[in-house]
């Protein structure tokens, strides 16, 4: 890593570290899943009055923290891989210290991976049976 790392670069390292144990336990099942980072969410709730998010979104109230985009087809009909997008700025704002950010990122990734695999969140940290 260069002598000077931006906040975005530092967050990328945290995201990889937060995902490492999950990937170690579920590597084969997550072969078609990508993890990405975006600075801010570019989405709005379905119903701004009641702020209800679909299962594919992990949020803190009205603020999305991550989103799962299932595999599908792009505009040219080419297959796309499933992707979890972590929203860096909302996660950083909710974490008081670096260790808190790692823990929060891991918690959000557990929720997203559980949704992707269709399993209970508690199962993710235990690993597949």
PALUMZA-594754 format. One record per residue: y negated, x, z negated of N, C-alpha, C, O, CB in turn. Coordinates in steps of 0.02 Angstrom, whole numbers, padded with zeros to 5 digits, always signed. Atoms other than C-alpha are relative to their C-alpha. Glycine has a CB too. Layout:
<recs>
YXZYXZYXZYXZYXZ;...
</recs>
This chain:
<recs>
+00058+00043+00000+00000+00000+00000-00062+00045+00000-00062+00096-00034+00000-00049-00062;+00060-00042-00002-00174+00069+00040-00034+00003-00068-00022-00038-00112-00048-00027+00053;+00036-00009+00063-00288+00131-00099-00041-00062-00017-00047-00080-00076-00046+00062+00004;+00038+00061+00011-00394-00025-00077+00039-00058+00028+00054-00061+00087-00071+00005+00032;-00036+00059-00023-00303-00189-00070-00045-00061-00013-00073-00069-00067+00069-00008-00037;+00040+00060+00008-00394-00352-00041+00037-00049-00046+00096-00040-00060-00015-00033+00069;-00033+00052+00041-00360-00504-00151+00055-00034+00040+00107-00051+00012-00052-00052-00023;-00052+00031-00042-00264-00578-00005+00062+00044+00003+00118+00020-00001-00027-00014+00071;-00056-00046-00001-00156-00422+00007+00038+00000-00066+00099+00000-00068-00024+00071+00017;-00031+00001+00066-00125-00422-00180+00040-00065-00010+00093-00064-00040-00054+00007-00055;-00035+00063+00007-00076-00606-00172+00064+00001+00041+00115-00025+00019-00044-00059+00021;-00060-00005-00041+00047-00571-00031+00056+00035-00038+00114+00015-00034-00015+00037+00066;-00050-00037+00039+00135-00445-00144+00028-00045-00055+00088-00045-00067-00032+00064-00031;-00022+00046+00052+00141-00574-00285+00046-00053+00029+00097-00070-00002-00061-00032-00035;-00041+00052-00031+00210-00706-00167+00070+00027+00016+00120-00007+00005-00033-00026+00065;-00065-00030-00015+00349-00588-00110+00040+00011-00064+00101-00001-00065-00009+00066+00037;-00034-00011+00063+00390-00543-00289+00025-00066-00030+00080-00070-00057-00046+00036-00050;-00019+00066+00026+00392-00727-00341+00060-00029+00038+00099-00066+00009-00059-00048+00004;-00054+00027-00042+00512-00766-00198+00063+00043-00004+00117+00018+00013-00023-00005+00072;-00056-00047-00004+00626-00614-00219+00063-00025-00036+00117-00022-00007-00020+00067-00030;-00059+00022+00037+00742-00685-00353+00030-00063+00032+00091-00070+00036-00018-00014-00074;-00025+00060-00034+00754-00853-00265+00039+00020+00062+00094-00005+00075-00059-00048+00019;-00033-00023-00061+00797-00765-00103+00066+00035-00015+00115+00028+00021-00046+00046+00039;-00062-00036+00018+00926-00655-00190+00056-00050-00015+00114-00038+00003-00012+00045-00061;-00051+00050+00018+01016-00810-00256+00019-00047+00058+00075-00071+00060-00025-00041-00058;-00009+00051-00051+00998-00920-00101-00008+00028+00071-00021-00009+00118-00049-00057-00010;+00016-00032-00064+00982-00795+00042+00032-00034+00061-00002-00048+00110+00022+00073-00002;-00034+00030-00058+01111-00872+00157-00027-00070+00017-00036-00087+00075+00075-00006-00013;+00025+00068-00011+01044-01049+00133-00073+00000+00023-00097-00049+00051+00007-00041-00065;+00071-00004-00018+00864-00990+00163-00012+00042+00063-00069+00061+00077-00040+00030-00057;+00007-00042-00059+00898-00893+00323-00049-00029+00052-00080+00009+00089+00068+00009+00032;+00045+00031-00048+00797-01018+00426-00068-00019-00028-00104-00059+00001+00032-00061+00029;+00062+00018+00033+00649-01026+00307-00048+00059-00001-00029+00115-00017+00014-00024-00072;+00052-00050+00004+00486-00929+00319-00047-00017-00058-00056-00075-00074-00040+00005+00067;+00050+00008+00052+00360-00902+00179-00065+00026+00028-00067+00081+00056+00020+00037-00068;+00065-00020-00026+00176-00895+00227-00053-00013-00054-00041-00050-00101-00017-00038+00066;+00057+00010+00045+00009-00887+00137-00060-00019+00042-00074+00010+00093-00014+00065-00042;+00064+00020-00029-00150-00977+00184-00050+00000-00057-00033-00014-00114+00004-00072+00036;+00051-00003+00052-00313-00958+00090-00011-00067-00034-00012-00071-00096-00065+00025+00028;+00014+00066+00027-00346-01143+00068+00041-00052+00038+00060-00041+00095-00076-00016+00004;-00035+00054-00035-00257-01306+00109-00046-00032+00052-00106-00040+00041+00026-00053-00049;+00038+00034-00052-00312-01390+00268+00032-00069+00011+00053-00086+00066-00001+00041+00067;-00032+00065-00002-00246-01562+00227-00033-00045-00051-00064-00021-00099+00076+00005-00012;+00028+00050+00045-00300-01721+00140+00056-00044-00026+00107-00052+00008-00055-00042+00036;-00051+00045+00026-00201-01840+00029+00007-00062+00045-00041-00082+00078-00015-00021-00072;-00011+00062-00039-00123-01993+00113-00047-00055-00023-00075-00091+00018+00073-00023-00007;+00043+00052+00028-00221-02106-00002-00048+00033-00050-00028+00045-00107+00042-00056-00035;+00046-00035+00044-00377-02022-00076-00014-00036-00065-00032-00004-00115-00064+00011+00035;+00013+00037+00061-00396-02162-00204+00055+00011-00053+00040+00017-00113-00006-00074+00015;-00054-00009+00049-00225-02139-00284+00029+00071+00002+00068+00089-00041+00055-00050+00014;-00022-00070-00008-00193-01959-00225+00076+00006-00008+00100+00034-00057-00036+00045-00050;-00073-00006-00001-00009-01973-00184+00019+00047+00056+00000+00038+00114+00033-00070+00010;-00023-00050-00048+00070-01825-00098+00073-00012+00015+00110-00035-00028-00012+00072-00026;-00072+00005-00016+00237-01826-00007+00037+00056-00038+00006+00102-00064+00012+00006+00077;-00041-00049+00035+00382-01726-00082-00010+00071+00027+00001+00120-00009+00073-00019+00005;+00008-00066-00031+00342-01583+00038-00062+00037-00024-00073+00095-00006-00003-00008+00075;+00062-00031+00025+00178-01547-00053+00006+00007-00076+00020-00040-00112-00062-00042+00019;+00007-00012+00072+00165-01466-00225-00075+00003-00013-00111+00041+00019+00037+00066-00023;+00071+00005+00011-00005-01510-00296-00016-00003-00074+00026-00020-00116-00029-00061+00035;+00028+00010+00066-00111-01507-00452-00052-00054+00009-00110-00040+00025-00031+00067-00031;+00045+00056-00012-00188-01680-00442-00017-00005+00074+00028-00014+00116-00064+00007-00041;+00022+00008-00069-00291-01688-00283+00004+00065+00039-00010+00065+00099-00071-00025+00001;+00002-00066-00033-00271-01502-00243+00071+00024+00016+00110+00037-00029-00035+00051-00044;-00065-00027-00019-00119-01445-00143+00006+00074-00017-00042+00112-00008+00011-00010+00076;-00014-00070+00016-00041-01282-00202+00047+00032+00051+00045+00092+00062+00030+00006-00070;-00048-00024-00050+00096-01268-00070+00023-00060+00041+00017-00117+00021+00060+00036-00033;-00025+00053-00044+00171-01364+00074+00061+00025+00038+00063+00082+00061-00056-00022+00050;-00060-00015-00039+00341-01367+00156-00007-00035+00068-00018-00095+00072+00065-00024-00036;+00000+00028-00068+00341-01391+00344+00072+00007+00025+00095+00063+00036-00052+00036+00048;-00070-00004-00022+00518-01435+00401+00006+00029+00070-00042+00030+00109+00032-00070-00002;-00015-00024-00067+00598-01358+00553-00010-00057+00049+00000-00115+00031+00072+00030+00005;+00011+00052-00050+00559-01451+00712-00010+00030+00068+00019+00081+00085-00059-00044-00019;+00016-00023-00067+00490-01431+00886-00076+00008+00005-00114-00033-00022+00026-00049+00054;+00072-00008-00010+00320-01363+00936-00023-00042+00060+00017-00078+00089-00018+00075+00010;+00028+00041-00054+00206-01440+01069+00033+00014+00067+00029-00028+00112-00074+00011+00005;-00035-00017-00062+00305-01351+01206+00074-00017-00002+00111-00002+00045-00009+00074+00016;-00070+00019+00006+00471-01418+01142+00044+00056-00025+00105+00050-00024+00026-00024+00065;-00039-00056+00026+00524-01250+01069+00015-00011-00074-00027-00036-00111-00039+00067+00011;-00017+00009+00071+00616-01251+00902-00044+00044-00045-00061+00100-00028+00073+00015-00011;+00038-00038+00050+00518-01197+00749+00042+00005-00063+00086-00037-00075-00069-00034-00015;-00035-00009+00064+00581-01132+00582-00036-00038-00055-00096-00050-00051+00007+00075-00017;+00032+00030+00059+00550-01218+00417-00045+00052-00032-00032+00112-00028+00054-00025-00051;+00049-00046+00028+00403-01143+00325-00030-00028-00065-00048-00087-00068-00056+00015+00051;+00037+00017+00061+00332-01146+00149-00066+00038+00003-00067+00099+00013+00041+00019-00066;+00066-00031-00001+00146-01113+00145-00029-00005-00071-00039-00059-00097-00048-00035+00053;+00034-00004+00065+00070-01056-00020-00075+00003+00012-00098+00039+00057+00024+00062-00041;+00073+00000-00007-00116-01091-00039-00030+00046-00053-00032+00029-00112-00029-00073-00006;+00020-00054+00045-00188-00932-00115-00056-00019-00048-00048-00011-00108-00021+00058+00041;+00058+00013+00043-00358-00988-00181+00014-00051-00055-00002-00039-00113-00059-00023+00041;-00015+00047+00054-00298-01144-00274+00048+00029-00053+00041+00015-00112+00031-00064+00029;-00046-00030+00048-00156-01044-00353-00037+00052-00043-00027+00054-00104+00059+00034+00037;+00037-00050+00039-00272-00901-00405-00046-00033-00051-00052-00009-00107-00042+00044+00048;+00047+00034+00045-00396-01023-00482+00037-00027-00062+00009-00029-00116-00035-00058+00037;-00038+00030+00055-00259-01100-00590+00035+00052-00045+00061+00034-00097+00052-00047+00027;-00032-00053+00039-00192-00933-00654-00053+00041-00036-00102+00063-00006+00043+00047+00046;+00049-00036+00040-00285-00845-00794+00008+00076+00006-00041+00113+00005+00005-00020-00073;-00014-00072-00005-00201-00674-00777+00050+00011+00056+00079-00036+00083+00028+00029-00067;-00047-00016-00054-00095-00583-00649+00070-00025-00014+00103-00051+00032+00002+00074+00010;-00068+00024+00016+00067-00624-00741+00004-00076+00006+00056-00102+00026+00019+00022-00072;+00001+00073-00008+00016-00807-00744+00006-00020+00073+00039-00069+00090-00064-00030-00031;-00002+00015-00072-00008-00803-00556+00070+00009+00027+00094-00031+00066-00050+00045+00038;-00069-00011-00021+00165-00730-00529+00044-00057-00023+00085-00082+00015+00026+00068-00027;-00039+00055+00028+00241-00863-00642-00014-00065+00037+00032-00103+00053-00013-00008-00075;+00019+00062-00035+00144-01004-00558+00026+00001+00072+00053-00050+00096-00076-00008+00000;-00025-00005-00069+00189-00942-00383+00076-00011+00001+00101-00046+00045-00018+00069+00031;-00073+00009+00004+00373-00934-00434+00017-00074-00011+00061-00101+00022+00030+00043-00056;-00012+00071+00015+00366-01110-00507-00011-00044+00062+00029-00089+00077-00046-00024-00057;+00015+00038-00061+00287-01179-00348+00053+00012+00053+00075-00034+00087-00071+00018+00027;-00052-00015-00049+00413-01089-00239+00066-00033-00018+00103-00056+00026+00010+00076+00007;-00061+00034+00022+00556-01159-00343-00003-00073+00021+00046-00100+00048+00009+00005-00078;+00007+00070-00020+00489-01335-00313+00008-00008+00075+00041-00055+00099-00068-00028-00023;-00002+00006-00073+00468-01305-00127+00070+00014+00027+00093-00021+00072-00049+00048+00031;-00068-00016-00023+00639-01223-00103+00048-00057-00019+00092-00074+00021+00024+00067-00031;-00043+00057+00019+00722-01365-00200-00009-00058+00048+00040-00089+00068-00017-00023-00073;+00012+00054-00049+00639-01490-00084+00032+00018+00067+00064-00024+00099-00076-00012+00009;-00028-00023-00064+00691-01388+00068+00076-00007+00001+00105-00030+00050-00019+00073+00014;-00073+00002+00003+00872-01378+00011+00028-00067-00022+00088-00080-00016+00025+00054-00046;-00023+00065+00023+00879-01554-00060+00040+00004-00064+00088-00033-00074+00041-00033+00053;-00035-00008+00064+00934-01495-00233-00051-00008-00056-00111-00008-00045+00036+00068-00004;+00042+00004+00059+00866-01513-00409-00034+00068-00013-00004+00120+00001+00042-00022-00062;+00037-00062+00013+00735-01384-00460+00037+00046-00048+00035+00107-00040-00068-00016-00028;-00037-00042+00048+00843-01324-00607+00054+00040+00034+00072+00094+00010+00030-00043-00055;-00053-00034-00037+00977-01275-00483-00025+00064+00033+00014+00111+00040+00030-00047+00053;+00026-00058-00037+00864-01151-00393+00004+00064-00040+00028+00114-00015-00072-00013+00022;-00002-00061+00040+00847-01026-00535+00071+00020-00021+00085+00079-00032-00043-00009-00062;-00069-00015+00018+01033-01040-00578+00037+00029+00060+00083+00069+00050+00035-00062-00024;-00036-00022-00059+01088-01007-00399+00053-00051+00020+00070-00095-00018+00031+00068-00013;-00051+00048-00025+01217-01098-00293+00064+00007-00041+00081+00061-00065+00014+00011+00076;-00063-00001+00037+01379-01145-00377+00056+00032+00038+00112+00036+00014+00021-00070-00020;
</recs>
